[in-house]
Amino acid sequence: MDMVSLKMPVTIKAKLTEKLKERILSDLEEGIKRAELEVQQLNIQEKRVMQENQPEDEENPTPDEIQRLQAIQAHFGEERQKRLQYRAEAMARKEETEKLVLGAEIVQGTLERQVDVHVGDNMRELMNVEVLVEDDKIIAIRG
């Protein structure tokens, strides 16, 4: 057997243009606003659910009622924390993106390609393939 077909990774990079930078910042801003809105909605839902599950005797709640209220608070707290964590990460990415210089190459992701490899091929060359994109057009394939 002298040849075999393999799937190899291809790194997709984008050359940062004003258009791409604006799109990335816009997407991040949208995500931040969505996370903030979800936190507000969670707060409203939590208040409503807590009111619906108030113990009949608020002065002397049963252990089951206390446990149920704590579980509700824990659930909403976790969900709120997820949104706040996402918001913080998105804000950090937004700050990093604002600092990037036009023309910088940023990794957009990885795809796979089918490659026929033969005995004697340089594996390092086959593995290190990049596609450079500028404004949705491929401008270079490096290998």
C-alpha positions as CSV (number, residue, x, y, z in Angstrom):
1,M,0.0,0.0,0.0
2,D,1.7,3.2,-1.2
3,M,-1.1,5.7,-0.7
4,V,-3.9,6.3,1.9
5,S,-6.5,9.1,2.2
6,L,-6.6,11.0,5.4
7,K,-8.6,13.9,6.8
8,M,-6.3,16.8,7.7
9,P,-7.1,20.0,9.5
10,V,-7.1,23.3,7.7
11,T,-6.8,26.5,9.7
12,I,-9.1,29.3,8.4
13,K,-7.7,32.8,9.1
14,A,-9.2,36.1,8.3
15,K,-7.4,39.3,7.5
16,L,-8.9,42.0,9.7
17,T,-10.7,44.7,7.7
18,E,-12.8,47.5,9.0
19,K,-15.9,45.5,7.8
20,L,-14.9,42.4,9.7
21,K,-14.0,44.3,12.8
22,E,-17.4,46.1,12.8
23,R,-19.2,42.7,12.3
24,I,-17.3,41.1,15.2
25,L,-17.9,44.0,17.5
26,S,-21.5,44.1,16.5
27,D,-22.0,40.4,17.2
28,L,-20.2,40.8,20.6
29,E,-22.4,43.8,21.5
30,E,-25.5,41.9,20.6
31,G,-24.4,38.9,22.8
32,I,-23.7,41.2,25.7
33,K,-27.1,42.9,25.4
34,R,-28.8,39.5,25.1
35,A,-27.1,38.2,28.2
36,E,-28.1,41.3,30.2
37,L,-31.7,40.9,29.0
38,E,-31.7,37.2,30.0
39,V,-30.4,38.2,33.5
40,Q,-33.2,40.6,33.9
41,Q,-35.7,38.0,32.8
42,L,-34.3,35.4,35.2
43,N,-34.6,37.9,38.1
44,I,-38.3,38.5,37.2
45,Q,-38.9,34.7,36.8
46,E,-37.2,34.0,40.1
47,K,-39.3,36.5,42.0
48,R,-42.5,35.0,40.5
49,V,-41.5,31.4,41.2
50,M,-40.5,32.3,44.7
51,Q,-43.8,34.0,45.4
52,E,-45.7,31.0,43.9
53,N,-43.8,28.7,46.3
54,Q,-44.0,30.7,49.5
55,P,-44.7,28.5,52.5
56,E,-48.3,28.7,53.8
57,D,-46.9,29.6,57.3
58,E,-44.1,32.1,56.5
59,E,-43.1,32.3,60.1
60,N,-42.7,28.5,60.5
61,P,-41.8,26.9,57.1
62,T,-41.4,23.1,56.9
63,P,-38.0,21.6,56.0
64,D,-39.4,20.6,52.6
65,E,-40.6,24.1,51.9
66,I,-37.2,25.5,52.9
67,Q,-35.4,23.0,50.7
68,R,-37.7,23.8,47.7
69,L,-37.0,27.5,48.1
70,Q,-33.2,26.9,48.3
71,A,-33.3,24.7,45.2
72,I,-35.2,27.4,43.3
73,Q,-32.7,30.1,44.4
74,A,-29.7,27.8,43.5
75,H,-31.2,27.0,40.0
76,F,-31.8,30.7,39.2
77,G,-28.4,31.6,40.7
78,E,-26.6,29.1,38.4
79,E,-28.5,30.3,35.3
80,R,-27.8,34.0,36.2
81,Q,-24.1,33.1,36.8
82,K,-23.8,31.5,33.3
83,R,-25.2,34.6,31.7
84,L,-22.9,36.9,33.7
85,Q,-19.9,34.7,32.9
86,Y,-20.7,34.9,29.1
87,R,-21.2,38.6,29.4
88,A,-17.8,39.1,31.0
89,E,-16.1,36.9,28.4
90,A,-17.8,38.8,25.6
91,M,-16.8,42.1,27.0
92,A,-13.1,40.9,27.3
93,R,-13.2,39.7,23.7
94,K,-14.7,43.0,22.6
95,E,-11.9,44.9,24.3
96,E,-9.3,42.7,22.6
97,T,-11.0,43.1,19.2
98,E,-11.0,46.9,19.6
99,K,-7.2,46.8,20.1
100,L,-6.5,44.7,17.0
101,V,-4.8,46.5,14.1
102,L,-6.4,46.4,10.7
103,G,-4.6,43.8,8.6
104,A,-3.9,41.5,11.5
105,E,-4.7,37.8,10.8
106,I,-7.2,36.2,13.2
107,V,-8.1,32.5,13.4
108,Q,-11.7,32.0,12.5
109,G,-11.8,28.2,12.9
110,T,-10.6,24.9,11.6
111,L,-12.1,22.7,8.8
112,E,-11.0,19.4,7.4
113,R,-9.8,18.4,4.0
114,Q,-9.3,15.0,2.3
115,V,-5.6,14.4,1.4
116,D,-4.0,11.4,-0.4
117,V,-0.7,10.7,1.3
118,H,2.1,8.7,-0.2
119,V,5.1,7.0,1.2
120,G,7.8,9.7,1.5
121,D,5.5,12.7,1.8
122,N,6.4,15.4,4.4
123,M,3.7,15.1,7.0
124,R,4.5,18.5,8.6
125,E,3.9,20.2,5.2
126,L,0.6,18.4,4.8
127,M,-0.6,19.3,8.3
128,N,0.2,23.0,8.3
129,V,-2.2,24.3,5.7
130,E,-3.9,27.7,6.2
131,V,-6.5,29.5,4.1
132,L,-6.4,33.2,4.4
133,V,-9.7,35.1,3.8
134,E,-10.3,38.8,3.3
135,D,-13.9,40.1,3.2
136,D,-15.2,36.6,2.5
137,K,-12.8,36.0,-0.4
138,I,-9.9,33.5,-0.3
139,I,-6.7,35.5,-0.9
140,A,-4.1,32.9,0.0
141,I,-3.6,29.2,0.6
142,R,-0.5,28.5,2.6
143,G,1.1,25.1,3.1
